[in-house]
Amino acid sequence: MKKIKRQAGFTLIEMLIVLLIISILILITIPNVTKHFATIDEKGCKAYISMVQGQVEAYRVDFMAYPTIEDLVTKGYLKENETSCPNKEEIMITNEGEVKLANASSGSDSSGG
């Protein structure tokens, strides 16, 4: 009579349990990762605005006037492809030399009289 050797390995139930656990972990982590991407884009845009504000001040020191975005590009203070935030939001420079998002509502400033 021939002896049957039992092969070591995983059963179907064990594999299904592992797949279930992996699926649950993926479902938990995906929303957290996408939330962090939005935070990273926002912080990156704020940092970029600060950098452009520094370039505006350097331009003002050199030329005694506040520049436009086009002035910064033509005079070499910014590269051609650096005229918007990393998340593609457009920026603008006000007449007072303040750098801010172009789509930010200006109606919230109640200092005008």
Biopython code that builds the backbone (N, CA, C, O; Angstrom):
import numpy as np
from Bio.PDB.StructureBuilder import StructureBuilder

atoms = [
    (1, "MET", "N", (0.830, -1.187, 0.000)),
    (1, "MET", "CA", (0.000, 0.000, 0.000)),
    (1, "MET", "C", (0.867, 1.240, 0.000)),
    (1, "MET", "O", (1.861, 1.324, 0.722)),
    (2, "LYS", "N", (0.484, 2.186, -0.807)),
    (2, "LYS", "CA", (1.252, 3.407, -1.002)),
    (2, "LYS", "C", (0.869, 4.428, 0.066)),
    (2, "LYS", "O", (-0.310, 4.614, 0.367)),
    (3, "LYS", "N", (1.894, 5.097, 0.641)),
    (3, "LYS", "CA", (1.616, 6.157, 1.617)),
    (3, "LYS", "C", (1.353, 7.461, 0.877)),
    (3, "LYS", "O", (2.075, 7.815, -0.054)),
    (4, "ILE", "N", (0.319, 8.166, 1.299)),
    (4, "ILE", "CA", (0.007, 9.463, 0.711)),
    (4, "ILE", "C", (0.660, 10.536, 1.572)),
    (4, "ILE", "O", (0.406, 10.646, 2.771)),
    (5, "LYS", "N", (1.505, 11.320, 0.920)),
    (5, "LYS", "CA", (2.165, 12.409, 1.655)),
    (5, "LYS", "C", (1.279, 13.633, 1.618)),
    (5, "LYS", "O", (0.743, 14.005, 0.574)),
    (6, "ARG", "N", (1.137, 14.241, 2.756)),
    (6, "ARG", "CA", (0.338, 15.474, 2.836)),
    (6, "ARG", "C", (1.256, 16.639, 2.477)),
    (6, "ARG", "O", (2.316, 16.807, 3.079)),
    (7, "GLN", "N", (0.854, 17.430, 1.509)),
    (7, "GLN", "CA", (1.660, 18.555, 1.086)),
    (7, "GLN", "C", (1.344, 19.765, 1.950)),
    (7, "GLN", "O", (0.185, 20.040, 2.264)),
    (8, "ALA", "N", (2.388, 20.477, 2.325)),
    (8, "ALA", "CA", (2.192, 21.694, 3.125)),
    (8, "ALA", "C", (1.788, 22.831, 2.197)),
    (8, "ALA", "O", (2.329, 22.969, 1.100)),
    (9, "GLY", "N", (0.832, 23.648, 2.641)),
    (9, "GLY", "CA", (0.370, 24.773, 1.837)),
    (9, "GLY", "C", (-0.819, 25.430, 2.502)),
    (9, "GLY", "O", (-1.205, 25.064, 3.612)),
    (10, "PHE", "N", (-1.398, 26.403, 1.817)),
    (10, "PHE", "CA", (-2.543, 27.130, 2.353)),
    (10, "PHE", "C", (-3.834, 26.536, 1.805)),
    (10, "PHE", "O", (-3.900, 26.108, 0.653)),
    (11, "THR", "N", (-4.833, 26.519, 2.634)),
    (11, "THR", "CA", (-6.141, 26.074, 2.165)),
    (11, "THR", "C", (-6.862, 27.259, 1.526)),
    (11, "THR", "O", (-6.427, 28.404, 1.649)),
    (12, "LEU", "N", (-7.948, 26.972, 0.856)),
    (12, "LEU", "CA", (-8.725, 28.013, 0.204)),
    (12, "LEU", "C", (-9.295, 28.992, 1.238)),
    (12, "LEU", "O", (-9.317, 30.200, 1.002)),
    (13, "ILE", "N", (-9.743, 28.484, 2.353)),
    (13, "ILE", "CA", (-10.298, 29.340, 3.418)),
    (13, "ILE", "C", (-9.228, 30.292, 3.950)),
    (13, "ILE", "O", (-9.499, 31.474, 4.160)),
    (14, "GLU", "N", (-8.034, 29.792, 4.164)),
    (14, "GLU", "CA", (-6.947, 30.656, 4.658)),
    (14, "GLU", "C", (-6.621, 31.761, 3.651)),
    (14, "GLU", "O", (-6.379, 32.905, 4.037)),
    (15, "MET", "N", (-6.614, 31.427, 2.390)),
    (15, "MET", "CA", (-6.343, 32.429, 1.359)),
    (15, "MET", "C", (-7.455, 33.476, 1.310)),
    (15, "MET", "O", (-7.171, 34.664, 1.155)),
    (16, "LEU", "N", (-8.703, 33.060, 1.439)),
    (16, "LEU", "CA", (-9.817, 34.005, 1.426)),
    (16, "LEU", "C", (-9.767, 34.938, 2.631)),
    (16, "LEU", "O", (-10.079, 36.123, 2.514)),
    (17, "ILE", "N", (-9.381, 34.414, 3.773)),
    (17, "ILE", "CA", (-9.273, 35.258, 4.971)),
    (17, "ILE", "C", (-8.175, 36.305, 4.783)),
    (17, "ILE", "O", (-8.359, 37.465, 5.153)),
    (18, "VAL", "N", (-7.049, 35.910, 4.218)),
    (18, "VAL", "CA", (-5.952, 36.854, 3.965)),
    (18, "VAL", "C", (-6.398, 37.936, 2.982)),
    (18, "VAL", "O", (-6.111, 39.115, 3.186)),
    (19, "LEU", "N", (-7.096, 37.540, 1.920)),
    (19, "LEU", "CA", (-7.584, 38.516, 0.947)),
    (19, "LEU", "C", (-8.605, 39.469, 1.572)),
    (19, "LEU", "O", (-8.621, 40.656, 1.248)),
    (20, "LEU", "N", (-9.451, 38.959, 2.460)),
    (20, "LEU", "CA", (-10.422, 39.803, 3.149)),
    (20, "LEU", "C", (-9.717, 40.842, 4.019)),
    (20, "LEU", "O", (-10.098, 42.013, 4.023)),
    (21, "ILE", "N", (-8.701, 40.421, 4.747)),
    (21, "ILE", "CA", (-7.959, 41.351, 5.616)),
    (21, "ILE", "C", (-7.257, 42.410, 4.775)),
    (21, "ILE", "O", (-7.285, 43.590, 5.122)),
    (22, "ILE", "N", (-6.629, 42.007, 3.678)),
    (22, "ILE", "CA", (-5.953, 42.972, 2.800)),
    (22, "ILE", "C", (-6.955, 43.962, 2.217)),
    (22, "ILE", "O", (-6.676, 45.159, 2.143)),
    (23, "SER", "N", (-8.105, 43.476, 1.809)),
    (23, "SER", "CA", (-9.140, 44.366, 1.250)),
    (23, "SER", "C", (-9.612, 45.389, 2.271)),
    (23, "SER", "O", (-9.792, 46.560, 1.936)),
    (24, "ILE", "N", (-9.812, 44.968, 3.499)),
    (24, "ILE", "CA", (-10.240, 45.894, 4.552)),
    (24, "ILE", "C", (-9.172, 46.954, 4.797)),
    (24, "ILE", "O", (-9.497, 48.130, 4.958)),
    (25, "LEU", "N", (-7.906, 46.553, 4.827)),
    (25, "LEU", "CA", (-6.816, 47.516, 5.025)),
    (25, "LEU", "C", (-6.759, 48.528, 3.882)),
    (25, "LEU", "O", (-6.529, 49.714, 4.119)),
    (26, "ILE", "N", (-6.964, 48.079, 2.663)),
    (26, "ILE", "CA", (-6.957, 48.993, 1.511)),
    (26, "ILE", "C", (-8.117, 49.977, 1.607)),
    (26, "ILE", "O", (-7.948, 51.168, 1.345)),
    (27, "LEU", "N", (-9.293, 49.482, 1.982)),
    (27, "LEU", "CA", (-10.460, 50.369, 2.104)),
    (27, "LEU", "C", (-10.272, 51.419, 3.191)),
    (27, "LEU", "O", (-10.824, 52.515, 3.097)),
    (28, "ILE", "N", (-9.507, 51.098, 4.208)),
    (28, "ILE", "CA", (-9.246, 52.059, 5.288)),
    (28, "ILE", "C", (-8.222, 53.097, 4.852)),
    (28, "ILE", "O", (-8.367, 54.275, 5.180)),
    (29, "THR", "N", (-7.192, 52.687, 4.118)),
    (29, "THR", "CA", (-6.088, 53.600, 3.814)),
    (29, "THR", "C", (-6.361, 54.536, 2.644)),
    (29, "THR", "O", (-5.862, 55.662, 2.657)),
    (30, "ILE", "N", (-7.122, 54.135, 1.640)),
    (30, "ILE", "CA", (-7.319, 54.971, 0.446)),
    (30, "ILE", "C", (-7.933, 56.333, 0.771)),
    (30, "ILE", "O", (-7.417, 57.335, 0.276)),
    (31, "PRO", "N", (-9.001, 56.439, 1.570)),
    (31, "PRO", "CA", (-9.535, 57.779, 1.876)),
    (31, "PRO", "C", (-8.530, 58.663, 2.611)),
    (31, "PRO", "O", (-8.490, 59.872, 2.382)),
    (32, "ASN", "N", (-7.727, 58.080, 3.484)),
    (32, "ASN", "CA", (-6.730, 58.877, 4.205)),
    (32, "ASN", "C", (-5.653, 59.412, 3.267)),
    (32, "ASN", "O", (-5.203, 60.547, 3.425)),
    (33, "VAL", "N", (-5.242, 58.614, 2.305)),
    (33, "VAL", "CA", (-4.214, 59.045, 1.356)),
    (33, "VAL", "C", (-4.736, 60.186, 0.492)),
    (33, "VAL", "O", (-4.016, 61.158, 0.267)),
    (34, "THR", "N", (-5.963, 60.093, 0.004)),
    (34, "THR", "CA", (-6.493, 61.158, -0.844)),
    (34, "THR", "C", (-6.692, 62.446, -0.059)),
    (34, "THR", "O", (-6.538, 63.534, -0.614)),
    (35, "LYS", "N", (-7.028, 62.341, 1.212)),
    (35, "LYS", "CA", (-7.166, 63.535, 2.048)),
    (35, "LYS", "C", (-5.814, 64.232, 2.212)),
    (35, "LYS", "O", (-5.742, 65.460, 2.215)),
    (36, "HIS", "N", (-4.746, 63.444, 2.348)),
    (36, "HIS", "CA", (-3.416, 64.025, 2.510)),
    (36, "HIS", "C", (-2.934, 64.703, 1.232)),
    (36, "HIS", "O", (-2.202, 65.690, 1.308)),
    (37, "PHE", "N", (-3.324, 64.203, 0.060)),
    (37, "PHE", "CA", (-2.932, 64.845, -1.185)),
    (37, "PHE", "C", (-3.500, 66.258, -1.273)),
    (37, "PHE", "O", (-2.818, 67.169, -1.743)),
    (38, "ALA", "N", (-4.738, 66.453, -0.827)),
    (38, "ALA", "CA", (-5.338, 67.791, -0.844)),
    (38, "ALA", "C", (-4.581, 68.729, 0.096)),
    (38, "ALA", "O", (-4.358, 69.892, -0.240)),
    (39, "THR", "N", (-4.186, 68.238, 1.263)),
    (39, "THR", "CA", (-3.426, 69.045, 2.213)),
    (39, "THR", "C", (-2.058, 69.405, 1.649)),
    (39, "THR", "O", (-1.588, 70.530, 1.817)),
    (40, "ILE", "N", (-1.427, 68.456, 0.988)),
    (40, "ILE", "CA", (-0.111, 68.708, 0.392)),
    (40, "ILE", "C", (-0.211, 69.776, -0.691)),
    (40, "ILE", "O", (0.642, 70.661, -0.760)),
    (41, "ASP", "N", (-1.241, 69.709, -1.541)),
    (41, "ASP", "CA", (-1.424, 70.715, -2.587)),
    (41, "ASP", "C", (-1.640, 72.095, -1.986)),
    (41, "ASP", "O", (-1.100, 73.082, -2.485)),
    (42, "GLU", "N", (-2.432, 72.171, -0.910)),
    (42, "GLU", "CA", (-2.706, 73.467, -0.285)),
    (42, "GLU", "C", (-1.438, 74.064, 0.318)),
    (42, "GLU", "O", (-1.169, 75.252, 0.141)),
    (43, "LYS", "N", (-0.667, 73.259, 1.021)),
    (43, "LYS", "CA", (0.576, 73.753, 1.632)),
    (43, "LYS", "C", (1.607, 74.115, 0.568)),
    (43, "LYS", "O", (2.353, 75.082, 0.723)),
    (44, "GLY", "N", (1.647, 73.339, -0.508)),
    (44, "GLY", "CA", (2.565, 73.646, -1.598)),
    (44, "GLY", "C", (2.226, 74.968, -2.258)),
    (44, "GLY", "O", (3.121, 75.724, -2.637)),
    (45, "CYS", "N", (0.939, 75.249, -2.398)),
    (45, "CYS", "CA", (0.511, 76.512, -3.007)),
    (45, "CYS", "C", (0.860, 77.690, -2.095)),
    (45, "CYS", "O", (1.310, 78.732, -2.573)),
    (46, "LYS", "N", (0.654, 77.530, -0.790)),
    (46, "LYS", "CA", (1.010, 78.607, 0.148)),
    (46, "LYS", "C", (2.507, 78.884, 0.108)),
    (46, "LYS", "O", (2.927, 80.041, 0.133)),
    (47, "ALA", "N", (3.307, 77.831, 0.046)),
    (47, "ALA", "CA", (4.762, 78.009, -0.026)),
    (47, "ALA", "C", (5.161, 78.693, -1.334)),
    (47, "ALA", "O", (6.054, 79.541, -1.346)),
    (48, "TYR", "N", (4.507, 78.330, -2.424)),
    (48, "TYR", "CA", (4.810, 78.948, -3.710)),
    (48, "TYR", "C", (4.446, 80.432, -3.701)),
    (48, "TYR", "O", (5.196, 81.256, -4.224)),
    (49, "ILE", "N", (3.307, 80.774, -3.114)),
    (49, "ILE", "CA", (2.905, 82.182, -3.013)),
    (49, "ILE", "C", (3.936, 82.966, -2.205)),
    (49, "ILE", "O", (4.262, 84.101, -2.555)),
    (50, "SER", "N", (4.448, 82.378, -1.136)),
    (50, "SER", "CA", (5.489, 83.048, -0.333)),
    (50, "SER", "C", (6.751, 83.269, -1.157)),
    (50, "SER", "O", (7.384, 84.319, -1.053)),
    (51, "MET", "N", (7.119, 82.292, -1.969)),
    (51, "MET", "CA", (8.308, 82.421, -2.803)),
    (51, "MET", "C", (8.121, 83.528, -3.840)),
    (51, "MET", "O", (9.028, 84.331, -4.063)),
    (52, "VAL", "N", (6.947, 83.570, -4.474)),
    (52, "VAL", "CA", (6.688, 84.617, -5.472)),
    (52, "VAL", "C", (6.646, 85.978, -4.796)),
    (52, "VAL", "O", (7.086, 86.969, -5.379)),
    (53, "GLN", "N", (6.121, 86.044, -3.572)),
    (53, "GLN", "CA", (6.105, 87.309, -2.830)),
    (53, "GLN", "C", (7.533, 87.820, -2.620)),
    (53, "GLN", "O", (7.787, 89.021, -2.713)),
    (54, "GLY", "N", (8.448, 86.915, -2.341)),
    (54, "GLY", "CA", (9.859, 87.293, -2.216)),
    (54, "GLY", "C", (10.419, 87.828, -3.524)),
    (54, "GLY", "O", (11.198, 88.781, -3.523)),
    (55, "GLN", "N", (10.026, 87.220, -4.643)),
    (55, "GLN", "CA", (10.476, 87.703, -5.941)),
    (55, "GLN", "C", (9.879, 89.079, -6.248)),
    (55, "GLN", "O", (10.540, 89.919, -6.859)),
    (56, "VAL", "N", (8.644, 89.310, -5.830)),
    (56, "VAL", "CA", (8.015, 90.628, -6.021)),
    (56, "VAL", "C", (8.806, 91.684, -5.253)),
    (56, "VAL", "O", (9.060, 92.770, -5.773)),
    (57, "GLU", "N", (9.190, 91.374, -4.033)),
    (57, "GLU", "CA", (9.957, 92.335, -3.227)),
    (57, "GLU", "C", (11.337, 92.586, -3.835)),
    (57, "GLU", "O", (11.823, 93.717, -3.816)),
    (58, "ALA", "N", (11.971, 91.545, -4.371)),
    (58, "ALA", "CA", (13.273, 91.729, -5.023)),
    (58, "ALA", "C", (13.125, 92.611, -6.263)),
    (58, "ALA", "O", (13.967, 93.474, -6.511)),
    (59, "TYR", "N", (12.070, 92.402, -7.038)),
    (59, "TYR", "CA", (11.804, 93.231, -8.214)),
    (59, "TYR", "C", (11.567, 94.679, -7.788)),
    (59, "TYR", "O", (12.068, 95.607, -8.423)),
    (60, "ARG", "N", (10.801, 94.870, -6.711)),
    (60, "ARG", "CA", (10.497, 96.228, -6.244)),
    (60, "ARG", "C", (11.772, 96.956, -5.808)),
    (60, "ARG", "O", (11.925, 98.151, -6.058)),
    (61, "VAL", "N", (12.669, 96.241, -5.168)),
    (61, "VAL", "CA", (13.934, 96.853, -4.760)),
    (61, "VAL", "C", (14.752, 97.244, -5.992)),
    (61, "VAL", "O", (15.365, 98.311, -6.020)),
    (62, "ASP", "N", (14.760, 96.385, -7.002)),
    (62, "ASP", "CA", (15.556, 96.658, -8.206)),
    (62, "ASP", "C", (14.967, 97.753, -9.089)),
    (62, "ASP", "O", (15.713, 98.562, -9.641)),
    (63, "PHE", "N", (13.633, 97.795, -9.233)),
    (63, "PHE", "CA", (13.012, 98.694, -10.203)),
    (63, "PHE", "C", (12.100, 99.754, -9.588)),
    (63, "PHE", "O", (11.512, 100.555, -10.315)),
    (64, "MET", "N", (11.974, 99.771, -8.262)),
    (64, "MET", "CA", (11.154, 100.755, -7.537)),
    (64, "MET", "C", (9.693, 100.761, -8.000)),
    (64, "MET", "O", (9.053, 101.812, -8.013)),
    (65, "ALA", "N", (9.172, 99.607, -8.374)),
    (65, "ALA", "CA", (7.770, 99.483, -8.783)),
    (65, "ALA", "C", (7.342, 98.038, -8.562)),
    (65, "ALA", "O", (8.165, 97.123, -8.575)),
    (66, "TYR", "N", (6.033, 97.846, -8.357)),
    (66, "TYR", "CA", (5.514, 96.486, -8.212)),
    (66, "TYR", "C", (5.310, 95.872, -9.596)),
    (66, "TYR", "O", (4.800, 96.537, -10.498)),
    (67, "PRO", "N", (5.702, 94.615, -9.771)),
    (67, "PRO", "CA", (5.607, 93.980, -11.087)),
    (67, "PRO", "C", (4.268, 93.260, -11.286)),
    (67, "PRO", "O", (3.476, 93.099, -10.358)),
    (68, "THR", "N", (4.055, 92.844, -12.509)),
    (68, "THR", "CA", (3.006, 91.876, -12.823)),
    (68, "THR", "C", (3.689, 90.516, -12.950)),
    (68, "THR", "O", (4.916, 90.425, -12.912)),
    (69, "ILE", "N", (2.901, 89.478, -13.098)),
    (69, "ILE", "CA", (3.483, 88.143, -13.307)),
    (69, "ILE", "C", (4.334, 88.146, -14.584)),
    (69, "ILE", "O", (5.411, 87.550, -14.625)),
    (70, "GLU", "N", (3.840, 88.817, -15.610)),
    (70, "GLU", "CA", (4.580, 88.871, -16.881)),
    (70, "GLU", "C", (5.920, 89.579, -16.705)),
    (70, "GLU", "O", (6.920, 89.172, -17.296)),
    (71, "ASP", "N", (5.944, 90.658, -15.878)),
    (71, "ASP", "CA", (7.205, 91.358, -15.616)),
    (71, "ASP", "C", (8.212, 90.422, -14.951)),
    (71, "ASP", "O", (9.391, 90.423, -15.304)),
    (72, "LEU", "N", (7.753, 89.633, -13.997)),
    (72, "LEU", "CA", (8.656, 88.709, -13.301)),
    (72, "LEU", "C", (9.235, 87.680, -14.267)),
    (72, "LEU", "O", (10.401, 87.303, -14.149)),
    (73, "VAL", "N", (8.430, 87.230, -15.216)),
    (73, "VAL", "CA", (8.913, 86.242, -16.186)),
    (73, "VAL", "C", (9.896, 86.877, -17.160)),
    (73, "VAL", "O", (10.958, 86.313, -17.422)),
    (74, "THR", "N", (9.552, 88.056, -17.704)),
    (74, "THR", "CA", (10.421, 88.667, -18.716)),
    (74, "THR", "C", (11.749, 89.132, -18.127)),
    (74, "THR", "O", (12.763, 89.115, -18.825)),
    (75, "LYS", "N", (11.769, 89.543, -16.875)),
    (75, "LYS", "CA", (13.016, 89.995, -16.249)),
    (75, "LYS", "C", (13.799, 88.851, -15.607)),
    (75, "LYS", "O", (14.868, 89.083, -15.043)),
    (76, "GLY", "N", (13.282, 87.612, -15.683)),
    (76, "GLY", "CA", (14.025, 86.455, -15.192)),
    (76, "GLY", "C", (13.823, 86.142, -13.709)),
    (76, "GLY", "O", (14.573, 85.337, -13.156)),
    (77, "TYR", "N", (12.857, 86.737, -13.062)),
    (77, "TYR", "CA", (12.597, 86.434, -11.652)),
    (77, "TYR", "C", (11.818, 85.139, -11.492)),
    (77, "TYR", "O", (11.915, 84.477, -10.459)),
    (78, "LEU", "N", (11.044, 84.773, -12.512)),
    (78, "LEU", "CA", (10.311, 83.504, -12.542)),
    (78, "LEU", "C", (10.530, 82.861, -13.900)),
    (78, "LEU", "O", (10.763, 83.549, -14.895)),
    (79, "LYS", "N", (10.453, 81.531, -13.935)),
    (79, "LYS", "CA", (10.511, 80.828, -15.213)),
    (79, "LYS", "C", (9.129, 80.849, -15.853)),
    (79, "LYS", "O", (8.122, 81.065, -15.178)),
    (80, "GLU", "N", (9.095, 80.625, -17.142)),
    (80, "GLU", "CA", (7.846, 80.671, -17.910)),
    (80, "GLU", "C", (6.795, 79.711, -17.361)),
    (80, "GLU", "O", (5.610, 80.041, -17.333)),
    (81, "ASN", "N", (7.219, 78.532, -16.928)),
    (81, "ASN", "CA", (6.275, 77.522, -16.453)),
    (81, "ASN", "C", (6.002, 77.622, -14.951)),
    (81, "ASN", "O", (5.402, 76.711, -14.382)),
    (82, "GLU", "N", (6.423, 78.695, -14.301)),
    (82, "GLU", "CA", (6.242, 78.863, -12.860)),
    (82, "GLU", "C", (5.240, 79.969, -12.535)),
    (82, "GLU", "O", (5.397, 80.659, -11.528)),
    (83, "THR", "N", (4.229, 80.148, -13.357)),
    (83, "THR", "CA", (3.297, 81.246, -13.127)),
    (83, "THR", "C", (2.012, 80.807, -12.437)),
    (83, "THR", "O", (1.073, 81.594, -12.327)),
    (84, "SER", "N", (1.956, 79.578, -11.975)),
    (84, "SER", "CA", (0.795, 79.108, -11.220)),
    (84, "SER", "C", (1.267, 78.142, -10.143)),
    (84, "SER", "O", (2.387, 77.634, -10.189)),
    (85, "CYS", "N", (0.392, 77.900, -9.174)),
    (85, "CYS", "CA", (0.704, 76.976, -8.081)),
    (85, "CYS", "C", (0.948, 75.569, -8.626)),
    (85, "CYS", "O", (0.543, 75.260, -9.747)),
    (86, "PRO", "N", (1.607, 74.716, -7.839)),
    (86, "PRO", "CA", (1.817, 73.331, -8.290)),
    (86, "PRO", "C", (0.513, 72.589, -8.579)),
    (86, "PRO", "O", (0.500, 71.657, -9.384)),
    (87, "ASN", "N", (-0.585, 72.991, -7.930)),
    (87, "ASN", "CA", (-1.874, 72.339, -8.197)),
    (87, "ASN", "C", (-2.637, 73.047, -9.322)),
    (87, "ASN", "O", (-3.841, 72.846, -9.479)),
    (88, "LYS", "N", (-1.937, 73.871, -10.101)),
    (88, "LYS", "CA", (-2.439, 74.563, -11.295)),
    (88, "LYS", "C", (-3.392, 75.723, -11.004)),
    (88, "LYS", "O", (-4.038, 76.216, -11.929)),
    (89, "GLU", "N", (-3.500, 76.169, -9.764)),
    (89, "GLU", "CA", (-4.305, 77.354, -9.471)),
    (89, "GLU", "C", (-3.509, 78.585, -9.870)),
    (89, "GLU", "O", (-2.319, 78.687, -9.570)),
    (90, "GLU", "N", (-4.166, 79.521, -10.546)),
    (90, "GLU", "CA", (-3.503, 80.734, -11.014)),
    (90, "GLU", "C", (-3.297, 81.702, -9.848)),
    (90, "GLU", "O", (-4.110, 81.770, -8.926)),
    (91, "ILE", "N", (-2.188, 82.450, -9.913)),
    (91, "ILE", "CA", (-1.915, 83.477, -8.904)),
    (91, "ILE", "C", (-1.935, 84.836, -9.577)),
    (91, "ILE", "O", (-1.849, 84.939, -10.801)),
    (92, "MET", "N", (-2.050, 85.875, -8.770)),
    (92, "MET", "CA", (-2.029, 87.247, -9.295)),
    (92, "MET", "C", (-1.281, 88.128, -8.312)),
    (92, "MET", "O", (-1.099, 87.771, -7.148)),
    (93, "ILE", "N", (-0.852, 89.281, -8.795)),
    (93, "ILE", "CA", (-0.182, 90.277, -7.959)),
    (93, "ILE", "C", (-1.066, 91.511, -7.962)),
    (93, "ILE", "O", (-1.405, 92.038, -9.022)),
    (94, "THR", "N", (-1.441, 91.974, -6.769)),
    (94, "THR", "CA", (-2.299, 93.154, -6.666)),
    (94, "THR", "C", (-1.487, 94.417, -6.941)),
    (94, "THR", "O", (-0.264, 94.359, -7.063)),
    (95, "ASN", "N", (-2.164, 95.546, -7.036)),
    (95, "ASN", "CA", (-1.479, 96.830, -7.253)),
    (95, "ASN", "C", (-0.579, 97.193, -6.081)),
    (95, "ASN", "O", (0.367, 97.965, -6.239)),
    (96, "GLU", "N", (-0.872, 96.634, -4.889)),
    (96, "GLU", "CA", (-0.049, 96.893, -3.707)),
    (96, "GLU", "C", (1.098, 95.888, -3.576)),
    (96, "GLU", "O", (1.834, 95.913, -2.590)),
    (97, "GLY", "N", (1.251, 95.010, -4.561)),
    (97, "GLY", "CA", (2.356, 94.060, -4.547)),
    (97, "GLY", "C", (2.084, 92.799, -3.754)),
    (97, "GLY", "O", (3.026, 92.078, -3.428)),
    (98, "GLU", "N", (0.842, 92.505, -3.431)),
    (98, "GLU", "CA", (0.514, 91.297, -2.677)),
    (98, "GLU", "C", (0.211, 90.158, -3.641)),
    (98, "GLU", "O", (-0.575, 90.310, -4.576)),
    (99, "VAL", "N", (0.842, 89.020, -3.399)),
    (99, "VAL", "CA", (0.619, 87.838, -4.231)),
    (99, "VAL", "C", (-0.489, 87.019, -3.589)),
    (99, "VAL", "O", (-0.449, 86.731, -2.393)),
    (100, "LYS", "N", (-1.494, 86.642, -4.406)),
    (100, "LYS", "CA", (-2.586, 85.810, -3.893)),
    (100, "LYS", "C", (-3.178, 85.003, -5.031)),
    (100, "LYS", "O", (-2.841, 85.209, -6.197)),
    (101, "LEU", "N", (-4.068, 84.077, -4.682)),
    (101, "LEU", "CA", (-4.726, 83.266, -5.694)),
    (101, "LEU", "C", (-5.653, 84.133, -6.530)),
    (101, "LEU", "O", (-6.346, 85.000, -5.998)),
    (102, "ALA", "N", (-5.667, 83.904, -7.835)),
    (102, "ALA", "CA", (-6.499, 84.714, -8.718)),
    (102, "ALA", "C", (-7.976, 84.456, -8.500)),
    (102, "ALA", "O", (-8.788, 85.361, -8.694)),
    (103, "ASN", "N", (-8.353, 83.236, -8.100)),
    (103, "ASN", "CA", (-9.760, 82.928, -7.911)),
    (103, "ASN", "C", (-10.242, 83.196, -6.490)),
    (103, "ASN", "O", (-11.396, 82.911, -6.171)),
    (104, "ALA", "N", (-9.370, 83.745, -5.621)),
    (104, "ALA", "CA", (-9.790, 84.084, -4.259)),
    (104, "ALA", "C", (-10.732, 85.262, -4.326)),
    (104, "ALA", "O", (-10.478, 86.227, -5.047)),
    (105, "SER", "N", (-11.822, 85.189, -3.577)),
    (105, "SER", "CA", (-12.834, 86.260, -3.645)),
    (105, "SER", "C", (-12.281, 87.519, -2.978)),
    (105, "SER", "O", (-11.783, 87.483, -1.853)),
    (106, "SER", "N", (-12.381, 88.624, -3.702)),
    (106, "SER", "CA", (-11.903, 89.896, -3.152)),
    (106, "SER", "C", (-13.018, 90.619, -2.410)),
    (106, "SER", "O", (-12.782, 91.686, -1.844)),
    (107, "GLY", "N", (-14.236, 90.059, -2.397)),
    (107, "GLY", "CA", (-15.362, 90.696, -1.713)),
    (107, "GLY", "C", (-15.282, 90.551, -0.209)),
    (107, "GLY", "O", (-16.042, 91.215, 0.495)),
    (108, "SER", "N", (-14.413, 89.727, 0.314)),
    (108, "SER", "CA", (-14.343, 89.529, 1.758)),
    (108, "SER", "C", (-13.564, 90.641, 2.442)),
    (108, "SER", "O", (-13.606, 90.753, 3.668)),
    (109, "ASP", "N", (-12.850, 91.471, 1.674)),
    (109, "ASP", "CA", (-12.090, 92.584, 2.247)),
    (109, "ASP", "C", (-13.022, 93.786, 2.375)),
    (109, "ASP", "O", (-13.451, 94.343, 1.364)),
    (110, "SER", "N", (-13.339, 94.192, 3.601)),
    (110, "SER", "CA", (-14.306, 95.266, 3.823)),
    (110, "SER", "C", (-13.621, 96.571, 4.191)),
    (110, "SER", "O", (-14.231, 97.422, 4.839)),
    (111, "SER", "N", (-12.343, 96.751, 3.785)),
    (111, "SER", "CA", (-11.633, 97.963, 4.153)),
    (111, "SER", "C", (-11.969, 99.133, 3.221)),
    (111, "SER", "O", (-11.678, 100.286, 3.540)),
    (112, "GLY", "N", (-12.577, 98.835, 2.073)),
    (112, "GLY", "CA", (-12.920, 99.908, 1.136)),
    (112, "GLY", "C", (-14.064, 100.739, 1.657)),
    (112, "GLY", "O", (-14.942, 100.208, 2.337)),
    (113, "GLY", "N", (-14.089, 102.082, 1.351)),
    (113, "GLY", "CA", (-15.127, 102.865, 1.963)),
    (113, "GLY", "C", (-15.668, 103.855, 1.087)),
    (113, "GLY", "O", (-16.566, 104.601, 1.477)),
]
sb = StructureBuilder()
sb.init_structure("model")
sb.init_model(0)
sb.init_chain("A")
sb.init_seg("    ")
for serial, (resi, resn, name, xyz) in enumerate(atoms, 1):
    if name == "N":
        sb.init_residue(resn, " ", resi, " ")
    sb.init_atom(name, np.array(xyz, "f"), 0.0, 1.0, " ", f" {name:<3s}", serial, name[0])
structure = sb.get_structure()
